Amino acid sequence: MQLADKRIIVTGGARGIGAAIVAAYIAEGAHVISLDVDTSQDPVMSEGGGWAKSRICDISDSASVNEAFDFAIGQLGGLDVLVNAAGIAPNATADEITLDEWEQVFAVNTRGTFLTNRAAFKRMRQGGGRIINFASAAGVGGQPGKAHYAASKGAVLAWTRTVAREWGPHGITVNAIAPAIWTPMYDATRASMSETQLKQHDAFMASLIPLGGQLGDASCDLAPVLIFLAGEGSRFITGQTLMIDGGMLMLS
């Protein structure tokens, strides 16, 4: 039980990567509040003694975030870890992005990081804690067809490095991860491709990712890293961007 009795909030915890993280945390004995815009999940119990409860929350809305965090702290009795996994990544070329689309992406990905991180800081400033933000390789190297997403994640990276410096004296670590993980959204993207497009895409991914030639698995490849970052072993790591991508993007 690496996270026994750790008090954790996970945003975007109802599906995909977020749900895998919640499951991994409760298996390690943590107490988790899962926040998502649309969830009807019941509390989840595990043999390891951990549990999870869900709460609807729009991380782009200040009132919604404050209400959800008040609920979470009431349930948890405090806060040790925030994982901000919620985000959106629509497709559009840079010249076709509308202002409304641009602002919506920044509202969820960037404002959502700002609001949730500050809500966590308010509860952690006396006793320390861990904040883990979801960034993206797109925020480092760009991504055609997702300029607004890439820009929003670039902002998340800059924010993470800055608050890591400001909040470190309070015993709070702030790190970002850039995952390349297979999700239900990716399944939908693959389903929309023609046979020829899919073959070309898979060949490209095979050339891009040295380890396995395809996106990783949320439970096997991502969750163990999130367990480490939430635990005591990561106490001297802050302001970093960890690429969990099979070697897709290598930075020195």
C-alpha positions as CSV (number, residue, x, y, z in Angstrom):
1,M,0.0,0.0,0.0
2,Q,2.3,2.8,-1.3
3,L,-0.5,5.4,-0.9
4,A,-2.2,4.2,2.2
5,D,-4.7,6.8,3.5
6,K,-3.4,9.5,1.1
7,R,-6.1,12.0,0.4
8,I,-6.3,12.7,-3.3
9,I,-8.3,14.6,-5.8
10,V,-8.3,13.5,-9.5
11,T,-10.0,15.7,-12.1
12,G,-11.2,14.0,-15.3
13,G,-11.5,10.8,-13.2
14,A,-14.7,9.4,-14.8
15,R,-13.2,7.9,-17.9
16,G,-10.0,7.0,-19.8
17,I,-6.7,7.9,-18.3
18,G,-8.3,9.6,-15.3
19,A,-10.3,6.5,-14.4
20,A,-7.2,4.3,-14.7
21,I,-5.4,6.6,-12.2
22,V,-8.3,6.5,-9.8
23,A,-8.3,2.7,-9.9
24,A,-4.6,2.5,-9.4
25,Y,-4.7,4.9,-6.4
26,I,-7.5,3.1,-4.5
27,A,-5.6,-0.2,-5.2
28,E,-2.7,1.4,-3.3
29,G,-4.9,2.3,-0.3
30,A,-5.7,6.0,-1.2
31,H,-8.9,7.9,-0.5
32,V,-9.9,9.6,-3.8
33,I,-12.4,12.1,-4.9
34,S,-13.0,11.9,-8.6
35,L,-14.1,15.2,-10.3
36,D,-15.6,15.3,-13.8
37,V,-18.1,17.3,-15.8
38,D,-20.4,14.3,-16.3
39,T,-20.3,11.4,-14.0
40,S,-22.8,9.2,-12.2
41,Q,-20.2,6.9,-10.7
42,D,-21.0,5.3,-7.3
43,P,-18.3,5.1,-4.6
44,V,-15.7,2.5,-5.6
45,M,-14.2,0.2,-2.9
46,S,-11.0,-1.9,-3.2
47,E,-9.6,-4.8,-1.2
48,G,-6.6,-2.7,-0.3
49,G,-8.7,-0.4,1.8
50,G,-8.8,2.6,-0.6
51,W,-12.0,4.2,-1.9
52,A,-13.2,6.7,-4.4
53,K,-16.2,8.9,-4.6
54,S,-17.3,11.1,-7.5
55,R,-18.5,14.7,-7.8
56,I,-19.5,16.7,-10.8
57,C,-17.2,19.6,-11.4
58,D,-16.5,22.0,-14.3
59,I,-12.8,22.9,-13.8
60,S,-13.2,26.0,-16.1
61,D,-15.7,27.5,-13.6
62,S,-14.4,29.1,-10.4
63,A,-17.6,28.5,-8.4
64,S,-17.8,24.9,-9.5
65,V,-14.1,24.2,-8.5
66,N,-14.5,25.9,-5.1
67,E,-17.7,23.9,-4.3
68,A,-16.1,20.6,-5.5
69,F,-12.9,21.2,-3.5
70,D,-15.0,22.1,-0.4
71,F,-16.9,18.8,-0.8
72,A,-13.7,16.8,-1.4
73,I,-12.0,18.3,1.7
74,G,-15.0,17.5,3.8
75,Q,-15.0,13.9,2.6
76,L,-11.2,13.4,2.8
77,G,-10.4,15.5,5.9
78,G,-7.5,17.3,4.1
79,L,-5.6,17.1,0.8
80,D,-2.2,15.4,0.0
81,V,-2.3,15.1,-3.8
82,L,-4.0,16.8,-6.7
83,V,-3.9,15.2,-10.2
84,N,-5.3,17.5,-12.8
85,A,-6.0,15.2,-15.7
86,A,-9.1,16.9,-17.1
87,G,-8.7,18.4,-20.5
88,I,-10.0,18.7,-24.1
89,A,-8.1,18.4,-27.4
90,P,-10.3,19.2,-30.4
91,N,-9.0,19.1,-34.0
92,A,-8.7,22.1,-36.2
93,T,-6.0,23.7,-38.4
94,A,-4.6,27.0,-37.1
95,D,-6.3,29.0,-39.8
96,E,-9.7,27.4,-39.1
97,I,-9.8,27.7,-35.3
98,T,-12.7,30.0,-34.2
99,L,-12.3,32.4,-31.3
100,D,-14.9,30.5,-29.3
101,E,-13.0,27.2,-29.9
102,W,-9.7,28.9,-28.8
103,E,-11.3,30.3,-25.6
104,Q,-13.0,27.0,-24.7
105,V,-9.7,25.0,-25.0
106,F,-7.9,27.6,-22.8
107,A,-10.8,27.7,-20.4
108,V,-10.6,24.0,-19.7
109,N,-6.9,23.3,-20.1
110,T,-5.3,26.4,-18.9
111,R,-7.8,28.2,-16.7
112,G,-8.7,24.8,-15.3
113,T,-5.1,24.2,-14.2
114,F,-5.0,27.7,-12.7
115,L,-8.2,27.2,-10.7
116,T,-7.6,23.7,-9.5
117,N,-3.9,24.3,-8.6
118,R,-4.8,27.4,-6.5
119,A,-7.6,25.5,-4.8
120,A,-5.2,22.8,-3.9
121,F,-2.5,25.3,-2.7
122,K,-5.0,26.8,-0.3
123,R,-5.4,23.4,1.3
124,M,-1.8,22.3,1.1
125,R,0.1,25.4,2.2
126,Q,0.3,24.5,5.8
127,G,1.3,20.8,5.4
128,G,2.7,20.4,1.9
129,G,1.6,18.1,-0.9
130,R,1.9,17.0,-4.5
131,I,0.4,18.6,-7.5
132,I,0.5,16.7,-10.8
133,N,-0.6,18.6,-14.0
134,F,-1.3,17.0,-17.3
135,A,0.7,18.7,-20.1
136,S,1.5,17.3,-23.5
137,A,4.3,16.8,-26.0
138,A,2.2,19.2,-28.1
139,G,3.1,21.9,-25.6
140,V,6.8,21.4,-26.3
141,G,7.1,20.5,-29.9
142,G,3.7,21.7,-31.4
143,Q,1.1,19.5,-33.1
144,P,-0.4,20.1,-36.5
145,G,-4.2,20.2,-36.3
146,K,-4.2,21.2,-32.6
147,A,-2.6,24.6,-32.4
148,H,-5.0,25.8,-29.7
149,Y,-4.4,22.6,-27.6
150,A,-0.6,22.9,-28.0
151,A,-0.7,26.5,-26.9
152,S,-2.8,25.8,-23.9
153,K,-0.5,23.0,-22.8
154,G,2.5,25.2,-23.3
155,A,0.9,27.6,-20.8
156,V,0.4,24.7,-18.4
157,L,4.1,23.9,-18.6
158,A,5.2,27.5,-17.9
159,W,2.7,27.7,-15.0
160,T,3.9,24.4,-13.5
161,R,7.6,25.6,-13.5
162,T,6.7,28.9,-12.0
163,V,4.5,27.7,-9.1
164,A,7.0,24.9,-8.4
165,R,9.4,27.7,-7.4
166,E,6.8,29.7,-5.6
167,W,5.2,26.9,-3.6
168,G,8.3,24.8,-2.9
169,P,9.0,26.6,0.4
170,H,5.6,25.4,1.5
171,G,6.6,21.8,0.9
172,I,4.5,21.5,-2.2
173,T,5.9,19.8,-5.3
174,V,4.4,20.7,-8.7
175,N,5.2,18.5,-11.7
176,A,3.8,17.9,-15.2
177,I,3.5,14.8,-17.2
178,A,3.3,14.4,-21.0
179,P,1.7,11.1,-21.7
180,A,1.3,9.2,-25.0
181,I,-1.4,6.8,-23.9
182,W,-4.0,4.7,-25.7
183,T,-7.5,6.0,-24.7
184,P,-11.1,5.6,-25.8
185,M,-10.8,8.9,-27.6
186,Y,-7.9,7.5,-29.5
187,D,-10.0,4.4,-30.4
188,A,-12.7,6.8,-31.8
189,T,-10.0,8.6,-33.8
190,R,-8.8,5.3,-35.3
191,A,-12.3,4.2,-36.1
192,S,-12.8,7.4,-38.2
193,M,-9.8,6.6,-40.4
194,S,-9.9,4.7,-43.7
195,E,-8.0,1.4,-44.0
196,T,-5.2,3.3,-45.9
197,Q,-5.1,6.1,-43.4
198,L,-4.9,3.7,-40.5
199,K,-2.1,1.8,-42.1
200,Q,-0.1,5.0,-42.7
201,H,-0.8,6.2,-39.2
202,D,0.4,2.9,-37.6
203,A,3.5,3.0,-39.7
204,F,4.2,6.5,-38.6
205,M,3.7,5.6,-34.9
206,A,6.0,2.6,-35.2
207,S,8.7,5.0,-36.5
208,L,8.1,7.6,-33.8
209,I,7.9,5.5,-30.6
210,P,11.0,3.3,-29.9
211,L,9.3,1.3,-27.2
212,G,6.6,-0.8,-28.8
213,G,5.8,1.4,-31.7
214,Q,2.4,2.5,-30.4
215,L,0.8,4.4,-27.6
216,G,1.1,3.0,-24.1
217,D,-1.4,1.4,-21.7
218,A,-2.9,3.6,-19.0
219,S,-2.8,1.0,-16.3
220,C,0.6,-0.6,-17.0
221,D,2.6,2.3,-18.3
222,L,1.1,5.5,-16.8
223,A,-0.4,4.6,-13.5
224,P,2.9,3.4,-11.9
225,V,4.5,6.7,-12.6
226,L,1.5,8.6,-11.1
227,I,1.7,6.4,-8.0
228,F,5.4,7.3,-7.6
229,L,4.7,11.0,-8.1
230,A,2.0,11.0,-5.5
231,G,4.2,9.2,-2.9
232,E,7.0,10.1,-0.6
233,G,9.7,8.9,-3.1
234,S,9.1,12.0,-5.3
235,R,9.6,14.5,-2.4
236,F,12.7,16.0,-4.0
237,I,11.3,16.3,-7.6
238,T,9.6,19.5,-8.7
239,G,9.1,21.7,-11.7
240,Q,9.7,18.8,-14.0
241,T,8.0,17.6,-17.1
242,L,8.0,13.8,-17.3
243,M,7.5,12.3,-20.7
244,I,5.6,9.0,-20.4
245,D,5.6,8.3,-24.1
246,G,7.8,5.3,-25.0
247,G,10.6,7.6,-26.2
248,M,8.5,9.6,-28.6
249,L,9.9,13.0,-27.4
250,M,13.4,13.0,-25.9
251,L,14.6,16.1,-24.2
252,S,17.9,16.8,-22.6
